[in-house]
Amino acid sequence: MKPTVLLSISAVLLASSVSAAFAQERIYRCAGKEGKTPEYINNAKDAQARGCKQIEGGNVTVVQGLTPVSRSPVRVATAAQASPGASNEAQRARDSDTRAILEAELRKAEVRLAEQQKEYNNGQPEKQGIEGRNYQRYLDRVAEIKESIARHESDIAGLKREIARLPANTAQQ
């Protein structure tokens, strides 16, 4: 008899806690200040002090949104507009600096590519540690090396394109 009494008591407690969880307090809508969105609160004292109105009906869900951004035309400045007082020599110096930076990056990328190709060993890199017993791990590493080589080759091609877009080498002029 004791287990049934405990079971019925626990069922009553569970039912009362569930109904309390679904009970919703009164919701009040307060007018927004100077064009701002209205505010919703559930404190009766605050609502009364601020002159808010009680909302009747279902549940209220408020989702904060972003304020709209004005749609003004976008202006893109060209190199000449960005620095109208820049002389040809200053522009040549910037181009020369850009070329030097890109060429340094190209050299680094080529070194990384050579290291990856050496490690890749034409698709047969040496097995490391557990890869002797776990062949899938070896295959995963080989695939990662292959992807890395492709990425480095793509980087090198992009750097070469950027260098080709620059004006002729100005350091010699």
Summary of the structure (lengths in Angstrom):
residues: 173
radius of gyration: 34.8
end to end distance: 104.3
largest distance: 104.3
contacts: 319
relative contact order: 0.08
helix: 60%
strand: 6%
